[in-house]
Every structure is written in structure tokens, then in C-alpha cells.
């Protein structure tokens, strides 16, 4: 299946720019926070941002599907489906921390082909496109060599995202790594793409949390999957493993599979 995804990537970049204007306008203001049914926080910034992105997609590509965190799914059986997280890291956002991002992903026939990680407060943006090098603020980036897990720096949003049998499996990977840092949400995946970190291991994720990450990590030379090594799409168990050096992938999968 040969398709030029560059036009979609340029459109996703425009969406991220428009979204950034909304999130930064609300950041570090007295924005009200509500609690959703799943106990996660949501603000008017989340809602306004997703509404803006969805409106632009509906106008430009009315036959495309959309899967978003705040306003649900439409036409997910379409050939192209956009997957949106308007504010990844709402807890960071509402507490004034700059490590929140906007995630915009595009699936083609179920495969992630375009992804944007935008960090509005940091003015950092990674854009991944299938068949092209990932860019950071417009310049190509690459993952770094780190073939030994014992030398790897790992990023994890929170140790609380692991449940039941996942806990000892994650702890085994943590103990096998050189160092583990917590916090950052989607930012850690951008750091892998730019060669500043080596591993991200997470769980309890939804498609809007990870679809956009796939082209960013892969386009920089990394590998990303679930804990069983399966590709990430609209279905799955919510586990995510991303590595900068592909040599780390099997090492980590072996530990997580115990």
C-alpha cells in the first residue's frame, strides 16, 4: 500500500499549531477542573482543543474517522482514522507543570502512519511520518545507540499506572535498567526520538495516548509495541514499550514476558 503521507503530516502540523494557541491561552489560568467517569480530570482547555481539531478534520477530510479522548469516536471503520488527545497530561496542565502535550495521530488501514507530539509550553514538536525521518522543531532527529539494557535510561509517567501482575514485571525491567525517571507523559517518547532517553514502559493506556507516538519513535529509528511485541492500534491491552535502540526491544520484552 503506497501512499504519500506528507500532506497529512503537514496538515497534522497545522492542527498542532492551532491547538497550541488554545492550550497556551488557558495554561496557568484559573481554569475549572472536572472529574470524568473514569476519575481522570478534564478542563475546558481539553474540550476546546479537541473540538477545534475535530472541526478542522471534518472540514478538510469529511470521510475520515476520528477517535478522540473527549468527544468519542466516529467512522472508525474508515480507511483513515485520526486519533486525538488534546491534552496528554491534564494533571500536569492543571498544576502548572509544562510537561503536557497534544497528540495527533493518523491510522491508515489500522497502521499508524502520521504522529505529532506537541509540547505547547515548551515550544517543542516532534512530527513522525511513515517513510520519512522524524523531525524535532523542523530538523531531523535520530535515536541513540544503547544496545545494553543495563546502560539504558527509562522514562515512565507513573508507577501507579501498573496493576496486578504488571507490577512485578515492570519492576523487573526497572531494576534491569540503569536509571528510571517518573513524570512527563508523552514527552518521554519525544526524548527517545531525539536520543536523550532509551526506554519508555507504560500501561493502562488508551489509543489516543499512544497512536501518535508510533510514527515519531519509528521514524527516528526506534521500536514501539505492546508488551507482547504486537503493533499498536485501536485495539490492544493498553501496554506500551518504546525503545530507541532496537537491540533493547527483545531484552525488554523478555523481562516483561516473565
C-alpha positions as CSV (number, residue, x, y, z in Angstrom):
1,X,0.0,0.0,0.0
2,X,1.9,3.1,-1.2
3,X,0.5,6.5,-0.1
4,X,2.3,9.8,0.2
5,X,1.7,10.7,3.8
6,X,3.5,14.1,3.7
7,X,0.3,16.1,3.0
8,X,-1.3,14.5,6.0
9,X,1.7,15.2,8.2
10,X,1.7,18.9,7.1
11,X,-2.0,19.1,8.0
12,X,-1.3,17.4,11.4
13,X,1.4,20.0,12.0
14,X,-1.1,22.8,11.3
15,X,-3.6,21.2,13.7
16,X,-0.9,21.1,16.4
17,X,-0.2,24.8,15.8
18,X,-3.8,25.7,16.1
19,X,-4.2,23.6,19.2
20,X,-1.2,25.2,20.8
21,X,-2.8,28.6,20.7
22,X,-5.8,27.2,22.7
23,X,-3.8,25.3,25.3
24,X,-1.3,28.1,26.0
25,X,-4.2,30.6,26.4
26,X,-5.6,28.5,29.2
27,X,-2.3,27.3,30.8
28,X,-1.7,28.7,34.3
29,X,-5.0,30.4,34.5
30,X,-7.9,29.7,36.9
31,X,-9.4,27.0,34.7
32,X,-12.0,24.8,36.3
33,X,-11.3,21.1,36.6
34,X,-14.0,18.4,36.4
35,X,-13.7,14.7,37.0
36,X,-14.8,12.3,34.4
37,X,-16.5,8.9,35.0
38,X,-13.1,7.2,34.9
39,X,-11.9,9.6,37.6
40,X,-9.5,11.4,35.3
41,X,-9.5,15.2,35.2
42,X,-10.8,17.3,32.3
43,X,-10.8,21.0,31.7
44,X,-12.4,23.4,29.2
45,X,-8.9,23.5,27.6
46,X,-9.1,19.8,26.8
47,X,-12.6,20.2,25.4
48,X,-11.9,23.4,23.3
49,X,-8.8,21.9,21.9
50,X,-10.3,18.7,20.7
51,X,-13.4,20.5,19.3
52,X,-11.1,22.7,17.3
53,X,-9.1,19.8,15.9
54,X,-12.1,17.8,15.1
55,X,-13.8,20.7,13.3
56,X,-10.7,21.2,11.1
57,X,-10.6,17.5,10.3
58,X,-14.3,17.3,9.5
59,X,-13.9,20.3,7.1
60,X,-10.7,19.0,5.4
61,X,-11.4,15.2,5.3
62,X,-15.1,14.6,6.0
63,X,-14.8,10.9,5.1
64,X,-12.0,10.3,7.6
65,X,-12.8,8.7,11.0
66,X,-11.9,10.4,14.4
67,X,-11.2,8.8,17.7
68,X,-10.7,11.4,20.5
69,X,-10.5,11.3,24.2
70,X,-13.1,13.9,24.9
71,X,-15.7,13.5,22.2
72,X,-15.5,9.9,21.3
73,X,-15.4,8.0,18.0
74,X,-16.9,8.5,14.6
75,X,-16.4,6.4,11.4
76,X,-13.6,4.3,12.9
77,X,-14.1,1.8,10.1
78,X,-12.9,4.4,7.6
79,X,-9.6,3.9,5.7
80,X,-8.1,6.8,7.5
81,X,-8.8,7.5,11.2
82,X,-7.4,10.4,13.2
83,X,-6.6,9.7,16.9
84,X,-6.5,12.7,19.2
85,X,-5.5,13.5,22.8
86,X,-5.9,17.3,23.2
87,X,-4.0,17.4,26.4
88,X,-1.9,14.4,27.3
89,X,-1.0,15.1,30.9
90,X,-4.0,17.1,32.2
91,X,-2.8,16.6,35.8
92,X,0.4,18.4,34.8
93,X,-1.6,21.1,33.0
94,X,-3.9,21.9,35.9
95,X,-0.9,22.1,38.3
96,X,1.0,24.5,36.2
97,X,3.7,22.0,35.1
98,X,4.8,22.4,31.4
99,X,5.1,18.6,30.7
100,X,1.8,18.2,29.0
101,X,1.3,17.6,25.3
102,X,-1.1,17.4,22.4
103,X,-1.1,14.1,20.5
104,X,-2.4,13.9,16.9
105,X,-2.1,10.5,15.1
106,X,-3.4,9.1,11.9
107,X,-4.1,5.5,11.1
108,X,-4.2,4.2,7.6
109,X,-5.9,0.8,7.3
110,X,-5.2,0.3,11.0
111,X,-1.5,1.2,10.9
112,X,-0.1,4.4,12.5
113,X,1.4,6.5,9.7
114,X,1.5,10.1,11.0
115,X,2.1,11.3,14.5
116,X,2.6,14.6,16.3
117,X,3.8,15.1,19.8
118,X,3.4,18.8,20.6
119,X,4.6,20.3,23.9
120,X,2.9,23.7,23.9
121,X,4.5,25.2,27.0
122,X,8.0,24.1,26.0
123,X,7.6,25.1,22.3
124,X,8.8,21.6,21.3
125,X,7.2,19.5,18.5
126,X,8.0,16.1,17.0
127,X,6.5,15.0,13.8
128,X,6.7,11.5,12.5
129,X,5.7,10.3,9.0
130,X,5.8,6.8,7.7
131,X,8.7,6.5,5.2
132,X,10.4,9.7,6.4
133,X,12.7,10.8,9.2
134,X,11.1,12.2,12.4
135,X,11.6,15.9,12.9
136,X,12.0,18.0,16.0
137,X,11.0,21.6,15.5
138,X,11.6,21.0,11.8
139,X,15.0,19.3,11.9
140,X,15.6,15.5,11.5
141,X,16.4,13.6,14.7
142,X,17.6,10.0,15.5
143,X,17.6,7.8,18.5
144,X,20.9,7.0,20.1
145,X,22.8,3.7,20.3
146,X,22.3,1.8,23.6
147,X,22.4,-2.0,23.0
148,X,22.6,-2.9,26.6
149,X,19.6,-2.5,29.0
150,X,22.0,-2.1,31.9
151,X,23.0,1.3,30.4
152,X,19.5,2.4,29.5
153,X,17.7,5.5,30.9
154,X,14.0,4.8,31.2
155,X,11.1,7.2,31.4
156,X,7.7,6.3,33.0
157,X,4.8,8.6,33.6
158,X,3.9,7.0,37.0
159,X,4.5,3.7,38.9
160,X,0.8,3.8,39.7
161,X,-0.2,3.0,36.1
162,X,0.7,-0.7,36.6
163,X,-1.8,-3.1,38.1
164,X,-1.8,-6.7,39.3
165,X,0.8,-8.9,37.6
166,X,2.1,-5.9,35.6
167,X,3.7,-4.6,38.8
168,X,6.5,-7.2,39.3
169,X,7.1,-7.3,35.5
170,X,7.6,-3.5,35.3
171,X,9.7,-3.6,38.5
172,X,12.0,-6.2,36.9
173,X,12.5,-4.0,33.9
174,X,13.1,-1.0,36.1
175,X,15.7,-2.9,38.1
176,X,17.4,-4.1,34.9
177,X,17.8,-0.6,33.6
178,X,20.4,2.0,34.5
179,X,18.0,4.6,35.8
180,X,14.3,5.3,35.8
181,X,12.7,8.8,35.8
182,X,9.0,9.4,36.5
183,X,6.7,12.0,35.0
184,X,6.5,13.6,31.6
185,X,3.7,11.7,29.9
186,X,4.2,11.8,26.1
187,X,7.4,13.9,26.5
188,X,9.5,10.7,27.2
189,X,8.7,9.3,23.7
190,X,10.0,12.5,22.1
191,X,13.1,12.3,24.2
192,X,13.7,8.8,22.9
193,X,13.3,10.1,19.3
194,X,15.8,12.8,19.9
195,X,18.4,10.5,21.5
196,X,18.1,11.7,25.1
197,X,16.4,8.6,26.6
198,X,16.4,4.9,25.8
199,X,13.2,3.2,27.0
200,X,9.6,4.1,27.9
201,X,7.5,1.4,29.5
202,X,3.8,2.1,30.4
203,X,0.4,0.5,30.8
204,X,-3.2,1.5,31.3
205,X,-3.0,3.4,28.1
206,X,-5.8,4.2,25.5
207,X,-5.3,4.5,21.8
208,X,-5.3,8.3,22.0
209,X,-2.4,8.0,24.4
210,X,-0.1,6.1,22.0
211,X,-1.1,6.1,18.3
212,X,0.6,9.4,17.6
213,X,3.8,8.1,19.3
214,X,4.3,5.3,16.9
215,X,5.5,7.2,13.8
216,X,7.6,9.5,15.9
217,X,9.5,6.7,17.6
218,X,9.8,4.6,14.4
219,X,10.7,7.4,12.2
220,X,13.7,8.2,14.4
221,X,15.0,4.7,14.3
222,X,13.3,3.2,17.4
223,X,10.9,0.4,18.0
224,X,7.5,0.6,19.7
225,X,4.9,-2.1,20.5
226,X,2.8,-3.5,23.3
227,X,4.4,-5.7,26.0
228,X,3.9,-8.8,23.8
229,X,5.7,-7.2,20.8
230,X,2.4,-6.5,18.9
231,X,1.8,-3.4,16.8
232,X,-0.2,-0.6,18.4
233,X,-3.6,0.4,17.0
234,X,-7.2,1.0,18.1
235,X,-7.3,-2.3,19.9
236,X,-5.0,-3.8,22.5
237,X,-4.3,-4.3,26.2
238,X,-3.1,-0.7,26.9
239,X,0.6,-1.7,27.4
240,X,3.3,0.2,25.6
241,X,7.1,-0.4,25.3
242,X,9.2,2.0,23.3
243,X,13.0,1.8,22.8
244,X,15.5,3.9,20.9
245,X,17.9,1.2,20.1
246,X,16.1,-1.8,18.5
247,X,18.5,-4.1,20.3
248,X,16.8,-3.2,23.5
249,X,13.4,-4.4,22.4
250,X,13.8,-8.1,22.8
251,X,15.7,-7.6,26.0
252,X,12.9,-5.7,27.5
253,X,10.2,-8.0,26.0
254,X,11.9,-11.0,27.6
255,X,11.7,-9.4,31.0
256,X,8.1,-8.1,30.6
257,X,7.0,-11.6,29.5
258,X,8.1,-13.3,32.7
